[in-house]
Amino acid sequence: MIAWAVLIPVLGFLVTSLVFFPLITLYLDRDAPAKKKWMRIATAWATTVAFWLFFTKVLYVPFPTGLLI
């Protein structure tokens, strides 16, 4: 989590979250079968993008932008 917080100003919230949230999910559920792992990765990505879109496009809350986005 420290790496996530440190990399947000560099890469931006969206890119950093798209990388770290699936990694955290896989780490916490490392005993799950492969099929469930892919579903959890997709859920983490979809949740992150939905959260970002809602806050930036609907509520107009600025998120940190980095070099990529």
N, C-alpha and C positions, 0 to 999 in steps of 0.2 A: 504494500500500500504506500510505502514511502516513495518507492520508485514512480508510482502512478502520480503522486502529488508533485514530485520533482519534474516529471516530464510533461505535465499539462502546459506550462508556459512555453515549452519548446515545441511540442507537437500539436498542441491544441487539445481541448476536451474530447472532441469526437474521436479523433484518431487514437489517442491514448486509451480511452475507454473501450474502443472496439478491440484493442489488443489485450488489455488487462482483465476486463470482466470475464471473457471466456476462459482465460488462464486461471483465474481464481475459482471459477465454477468447476473446471476440470480438476483442480487440486482438491477442492472440498469433496468432490464426488468421484474419486479416483477408482472406486470399485465397480462403477456402473459399466454395463456392456457398451460396446462401441456405438451401436445404433442410438442409444440414449445420449451418449456424449455429443454426437452430432446435433441432436435435437436441442440439447442444452446450449450448445454454441450458437445455434440459430436463434434461440430464444434470447440469449444475452445480447446478440447483435440487434435484434428487432427491438428489444426494450431500450437499448441505448439510443438507437436512432429515433424511436418514438419520443423518448424523453427529450432529446436534443431538439427535435422539430417542434414539439409542443412549447418548450420554453423560449426558443428563438423566434419562431414564426407566429405563435399565438399570443404569448405573454410579452414578447419583445424584451426578454432578459438576455443580455449579452453574455456569451460564454467565452472563455479564453480561446483565442485563435493562435495557432502556431505557424510553423513554416509550411505545413501542408494544407491546412484549412483554417 
